[in-house]
């Protein structure tokens, strides 16, 4: 059985997700698992876990592109090994790779290594660009959103509003609220 897996990083990529589902259906996938979650957030990728649990011996997990499945070569190899242990394989449509063949496994490892190399080079260039901009005094970093709301957080606290409700109203995390309030009173160790 061919089992499809489709993923996009954000909710506003609905067309991309629908396109993947169409491709997987056209490839003959009888069951398709889909989700909209970052590849980095492996814990949240419940549908991928469900797909891997669903797959049986002789099945193949099908994805449209490699980057829809794994965040790194190590993660890719982990998924491929989990599939291999079940007697299943992986098919990557845009590369024509099928891990049920020796050549397919070799191609997948090589392509995964190249993809990881490209990502690491991109991140290195990004770090260099940021360092250069900082040295030139042009880079200030991300504007601290929670700190910008510190006065409003304090006002809500003074009104007797609890930390969870303050965080919800302000659209920031509870830890940010605690940080703001702890800066006001470093001796205050209690959390409500």
C-alpha positions as CSV (number, residue, x, y, z in Angstrom):
1,X,0.0,0.0,0.0
2,X,1.2,3.5,-0.8
3,X,0.7,5.8,2.2
4,X,1.1,9.6,1.6
5,X,2.4,12.3,3.9
6,X,1.9,16.0,3.2
7,X,3.1,18.9,5.3
8,X,3.4,22.6,5.1
9,X,5.0,24.9,7.7
10,X,2.2,27.4,8.2
11,X,-1.5,27.6,8.0
12,X,-1.4,30.2,5.1
13,X,0.2,27.6,2.8
14,X,-3.1,25.9,2.2
15,X,-2.7,25.7,-1.6
16,X,0.7,24.0,-1.2
17,X,-0.8,21.4,1.1
18,X,-3.7,20.8,-1.3
19,X,-1.2,20.5,-4.2
20,X,0.8,17.8,-2.3
21,X,-2.4,15.9,-1.5
22,X,-3.4,15.9,-5.2
23,X,0.1,14.7,-6.2
24,X,0.0,11.9,-3.6
25,X,-3.4,10.8,-4.8
26,X,-2.3,10.8,-8.4
27,X,0.7,8.6,-7.4
28,X,-1.7,6.0,-6.0
29,X,-1.7,6.7,-2.3
30,X,-4.7,5.1,-0.7
31,X,-4.2,6.8,2.7
32,X,-2.8,10.4,3.1
33,X,-1.7,11.9,6.4
34,X,-1.5,15.7,6.3
35,X,-0.5,18.5,8.7
36,X,0.6,22.1,8.9
37,X,3.5,22.3,11.4
38,X,7.1,23.3,11.2
39,X,9.6,20.5,10.4
40,X,11.7,21.7,13.3
41,X,8.9,21.0,15.8
42,X,9.2,17.2,15.7
43,X,7.2,16.7,18.8
44,X,4.2,18.4,17.2
45,X,4.3,16.3,14.1
46,X,1.6,13.9,15.2
47,X,0.4,13.0,11.7
48,X,3.9,11.9,10.7
49,X,4.0,9.7,13.8
50,X,0.5,8.3,12.9
51,X,1.7,7.6,9.4
52,X,4.8,5.7,10.6
53,X,2.6,3.7,13.0
54,X,0.1,2.9,10.3
55,X,2.6,1.6,7.8
56,X,2.9,-2.2,7.5
57,X,5.4,-4.5,5.9
58,X,5.6,-4.0,2.1
59,X,4.1,-0.5,2.3
60,X,5.8,2.6,1.1
61,X,5.6,6.1,2.6
62,X,5.3,8.6,-0.2
63,X,6.2,12.3,0.0
64,X,6.2,14.9,-2.8
65,X,9.6,16.4,-1.7
66,X,12.2,15.5,0.8
67,X,11.9,18.7,2.8
68,X,8.3,17.9,3.5
69,X,9.4,14.9,5.5
70,X,12.7,15.5,7.3
71,X,14.5,18.5,8.9
72,X,18.0,17.0,8.6
73,X,19.9,14.1,7.3
74,X,20.0,12.5,10.8
75,X,16.2,12.9,11.0
76,X,15.8,11.5,7.5
77,X,17.9,8.5,8.3
78,X,15.9,7.9,11.5
79,X,12.7,7.8,9.5
80,X,14.2,5.6,6.8
81,X,15.5,3.2,9.5
82,X,12.0,3.1,11.2
83,X,10.5,2.2,7.8
84,X,13.2,-0.4,7.1
85,X,12.6,-2.0,10.4
86,X,9.0,-2.5,9.5
87,X,9.9,-3.9,6.0
88,X,8.6,-0.7,4.4
89,X,10.1,1.9,2.1
90,X,10.1,5.6,1.2
91,X,9.3,7.2,-2.1
92,X,10.2,10.8,-2.9
93,X,8.2,11.8,-6.0
94,X,10.1,14.8,-7.2
95,X,13.4,12.9,-7.1
96,X,12.1,9.6,-8.4
97,X,13.7,7.9,-5.3
98,X,12.4,4.6,-3.9
99,X,14.4,3.2,-0.9
100,X,13.3,-0.3,-1.7
101,X,16.2,-0.3,-4.2
102,X,19.9,-0.1,-3.4
103,X,20.3,2.8,-5.8
104,X,17.3,4.6,-4.2
105,X,18.9,4.4,-0.8
106,X,22.2,5.7,-2.1
107,X,20.5,8.6,-3.9
108,X,18.5,9.5,-0.8
109,X,21.5,9.6,1.5
110,X,23.5,11.8,-1.0
111,X,20.6,14.2,-1.7
112,X,19.9,14.5,2.0
113,X,23.5,15.3,2.8
114,X,23.5,18.0,0.0
115,X,20.3,19.5,1.4
116,X,21.7,19.7,4.9
117,X,25.0,21.2,3.5
118,X,23.0,23.9,1.7
119,X,21.0,24.7,4.8
120,X,24.2,25.0,6.9
121,X,25.8,27.3,4.3
122,X,22.7,29.5,4.3
123,X,22.7,29.8,8.1
124,X,26.4,30.5,8.1
125,X,25.9,33.3,5.5
126,X,23.0,34.6,7.6
127,X,25.2,34.8,10.8
128,X,28.0,36.5,8.8
129,X,25.5,39.1,7.5
130,X,24.1,39.8,10.9
131,X,27.6,40.1,12.4
132,X,28.6,42.6,9.6
133,X,25.4,44.6,10.1
134,X,26.0,44.7,13.9
135,X,29.5,45.9,13.3
136,X,28.2,48.7,11.1
137,X,25.5,49.6,13.7
138,X,22.7,48.7,11.3
139,X,21.4,45.6,13.0
140,X,19.3,45.9,16.1
141,X,17.8,42.5,16.2
142,X,14.1,41.6,16.7
143,X,12.1,44.2,18.6
144,X,11.3,42.8,22.1
145,X,7.5,42.5,21.9
146,X,6.9,41.5,25.5
147,X,9.0,44.3,26.9
148,X,7.2,46.8,24.8
149,X,4.0,45.8,26.7
150,X,5.6,45.9,30.2
151,X,3.5,49.0,31.3
152,X,0.3,47.3,30.3
153,X,1.3,44.1,32.0
154,X,2.0,46.0,35.2
155,X,-1.3,47.8,35.0
156,X,-3.2,44.6,34.7
157,X,-1.3,43.1,37.6
158,X,-2.2,46.2,39.7
159,X,-5.8,45.6,38.8
160,X,-5.5,42.1,40.3
161,X,-5.5,40.2,37.0
162,X,-3.7,36.8,37.1
163,X,-0.6,35.9,35.1
164,X,-2.4,33.5,32.7
165,X,-5.1,36.1,31.9
166,X,-2.5,38.8,31.5
167,X,-0.6,36.6,29.0
168,X,-3.8,35.9,27.1
169,X,-4.9,39.5,26.9
170,X,-1.5,40.8,25.9
171,X,-0.8,38.0,23.4
172,X,2.5,37.0,25.1
173,X,3.7,34.0,26.9
174,X,3.3,33.5,30.7
175,X,7.1,33.3,31.1
176,X,7.3,36.8,29.5
177,X,4.8,38.1,32.1
178,X,6.8,36.5,34.9
179,X,10.0,38.0,33.6
180,X,8.5,41.5,33.5
181,X,7.0,41.2,36.9
182,X,10.2,39.7,38.4
183,X,12.2,42.6,37.0
184,X,9.9,44.8,39.0
185,X,10.4,42.8,42.2
186,X,13.4,40.5,42.0
187,X,12.7,39.1,45.5
188,X,9.2,38.0,44.5
189,X,9.6,34.3,43.9
190,X,6.0,33.3,44.0
191,X,4.2,32.5,40.8
192,X,0.4,32.5,40.6
